[in-house]
Amino acid sequence: MSADSFLREAVGGLPSPEFEPHATPLSKPLSEAKVAVVTTAGLKHRGDVELWQPGDDSYTVIPADARDLQLSHFSPNFDRSGIAADLNVVYPIDRLHEMAEAGIEALNALSREMKGEDYLAVGWERDRVDILRAMEGEEFFQTIRSGLVTGLYNQKEVWPIFGYEGSSFEHGGYIDRGFDDISWIG
């Protein structure tokens, strides 16, 4: 039996916490909102490290400019070389900033090509939609779209606005619950 199989068998029946998903409606305009990067790496500021204890479900707020981070998980068997070489392995804040900068620049470049001005200066919604449609296959667009879709479907309060009735799994699926009755999906 492999070590992995042995461990899975040994700990597979242990209880694990169950978390209820819940949405938090935006309390400010989206333009003022921030992005949260969630990591299970147990990062703490250097010198502020306490050993993790079973049952500890606390979290640490890490400022975006923090780079003095280390793991709170101590084990001689845990390989930290990847984290030592690049903190973004467990806290991809630099990659997030790079993606945002490159994506916004690509959006503006496409907007200048199509409409002669940066995206935010384009006045007509139809023109802005045309620009977005032209870049919808790009990784930046798909990443932003994915986050927005997940955000919408995690906020029960807005479901009636776009016709989502909630999970259908427990009701036998979507086939008999109107999966095709939302007229604005094209």
N, C-alpha and C positions, 0 to 999 in steps of 0.2 A: 504494500500500500504506500502510495506517495505521501510525502509530508503534507501536501495540500489536501489530499483526500482525508488523511488522518485528522487534520485540524477542522475541516468542514464537518466531519462526523462528530468530533468532540464538542464543537461549539454550536452546531446547527440547531440544537434545540433550546439554546439559552434565550431567555426573554429579551426583547429589544423594545425600546420605547416606540409608541405610536404617536404621530403628530397629526393633528387635524389641520388640513390646509385652510388658510383664510386669506382673504384679500384685504388690503388696506387702500382705500380710495385716496387718490392724490389730494393733498391739502394745499397745493400751490400749482401755479401754471407749469406745464411740462417743460417750458423753456428754463425754469428755475430748478427743475428736479435734478437729482444726482443719481449716479449709477452705483450699485453695491456689488462688490465682488465677494462671493462667499466661498470660503475654502475650508476644508476639513483638516488642514495641516497643523492646526493647533499653534498658530503663530503668536508670539508675544514679543514685546520690545526687549532688546538685550538687557539683561539685569533684572527683568520683571518676570522671570520664568519660574513658575511653580510646577511641580509634577502634576500631571493630569491624574485625577482620581475617578474611579468608576462612579457613574451617576452624575458626574459634572456635565451639565448641558449649557454652561455659560458660554458667552461669546465675548470677543474683544473687538472693539471698534479701532480700526487701524487707519490713520490718515493716509491719503493717497500719496503723500510725499515721504512716507516712512520707509526707510531701507535698513534700519538697524534691527532687523527681525531675526528671530531664531525659533526653532521648534520647541514646544513644551513637552514633546514626546522624547523620552530618553531611553534608548535601548542600544546596547553594543551591536545588535544584529540589524539595526536599521541603517541603510546606506543613505547618507546625507550628501554624497558627492554631487548629485545633480542640483540640489538646492544651493550648495556652496558655489557651484559654477554659475548658476543663474536663478535668482529668487523667483523669476517668472514661471518656473516650473510649478510652484505651488501658489503663487500670488501674481497673476498675469497683468498687473497694473500697467507696466510699461507697454506690453503688447496692446492693451486696450487703448491707451493714449495714442500709440502709433496708428492703430486701425482707425480711430476716430479722425485723427489729423489727415491721414491719407484718404479716407473716405470722403471727408468734407471737401478736400481739395479736388478729388475726382468729380464730385457733384458740382462744384463751382466751375471746373474746367468744362464739363459737359454743358452746363448752363450757359457759359460764355459762348461756346460753340453753337448752341442751338438758339439762344435768345439774346446774346450780346452783353449779358451782365451776370453777376454772381446770383446764385439761386435765391437768396433771401431778398434780392432786389426785384425779382420777377413778380409783377403785380397780379397777373391773372391766374386764378387757381388752375384753369384748364392747361395753361402753359407749364405750371409747376408739375402737374400730373404727367404731362407729356415727357418732361425731363426725367421724372422718377421712373416712368415706364421704360424709358430708354436705358436705364441702368439697373433694372430689377433683377437681372441675372448676376450682378456683381456680388462678391462675398460681403461687402459692407452693407449693401441693401438687404441681403438675406438675413444677416445677423441682426440688424435693427428691426426688420419685419418680424423675425422669430420672437424677439423680446417683447415687441408690442402685442403680438397675437397671444402669447402666453399671458401677458399682463391683463389683456381684456378677458380672457377665459378664466382667469383667477379672481375676477371681481364680479361676484354674483349680482351686485347692484346694477351693473350695466347690461346684463344679459337681455332684458326685455328690449333694449334699444336696437339690438341687431338680431333679434329673433332666436337666440339660443335658449333652449329649454333645459339645459343641464345635462348631466351624464345620462346616457341611455343604457349603459351596460346592465344595470340592475333591472331594467324593463325589457330586456331581450334584444337590445341593439337599436340602431337607427332605421333599419329597413322599414319597420312598420310605424315609425314615429315621425315621419315627415322629413327625412333627410334631404329631400329634393324640393321642399316647399318654400325655401327662402329665395325670393325672386331677385334680390340684388346681387346674388353670387353669380358671376358669369364666367 
